[in-house]
């Protein structure tokens, strides 16, 4: 198992840092997508923002990757 740190960002706010143990980076990405889906469900319904993301860091806090969803509301 590898240790990872997820940093969640909603709009310009760093929401939280979550320590996670996963087998490898691919498994960490799967878990990060679950976290991202929960963030989107909680945040966009009540307070739409333009961006929600989960950044994945290794145990030494070196950035590895970021999963990001962008939101736009376009009036027609």
C-alpha positions in Angstrom: 0.0 0.0 0.0 1.1 3.5 -0.8 0.2 6.6 1.2 -1.3 9.5 -0.7 -2.8 12.9 0.3 -5.8 14.3 -1.5 -6.3 18.0 -1.4 -9.9 19.0 -2.3 -10.5 22.5 -3.9 -13.9 24.0 -4.5 -13.8 27.3 -6.3 -10.9 29.1 -4.7 -11.3 27.4 -1.3 -9.1 24.5 -0.2 -11.7 22.4 1.5 -9.7 19.7 3.2 -6.7 17.4 3.0 -7.5 13.7 3.2 -4.8 11.0 3.8 -5.5 7.9 1.7 -3.8 4.5 1.4 -4.1 2.8 -2.0 -2.2 0.1 -3.8 -0.8 2.4 -6.5 -1.5 5.7 -8.3 -4.2 4.2 -10.5 -6.2 3.0 -7.4 -5.7 6.5 -5.9 -7.2 8.0 -9.0 -10.3 5.8 -8.7 -10.7 6.9 -5.1 -10.1 10.5 -6.0 -12.9 10.3 -8.6 -15.3 9.1 -5.9 -14.3 12.0 -3.7 -14.7 14.4 -6.6 -18.2 13.1 -7.3 -19.2 13.7 -3.7 -17.8 17.2 -3.8 -19.8 18.0 -7.0 -23.0 16.6 -5.5 -22.6 18.6 -2.3 -21.3 21.9 -3.7 -23.0 22.6 -7.1 -26.6 22.1 -6.0 -26.5 24.9 -3.4 -23.6 27.1 -4.3 -22.4 26.7 -7.9 -18.8 27.4 -8.4 -16.7 27.3 -11.6 -14.3 24.5 -10.6 -14.0 21.5 -8.2 -10.9 19.4 -8.0 -9.0 16.8 -6.1 -5.2 17.0 -6.2 -3.2 13.8 -5.5 0.1 14.1 -3.7 2.5 11.3 -2.7 3.5 10.7 0.9 6.2 13.4 0.7 3.6 15.9 -0.6 5.0 15.9 -4.1 2.2 16.6 -6.5 1.3 13.7 -8.8 -1.9 14.6 -10.6 -5.2 16.6 -10.4 -8.7 15.6 -11.3 -10.8 18.6 -12.1 -14.4 19.3 -13.2 -15.3 22.7 -14.7 -18.8 24.2 -14.5 -20.3 26.8 -16.7 -23.8 28.2 -16.7 -24.6 29.7 -20.1 -27.7 31.8 -20.5 -29.4 31.5 -23.9 
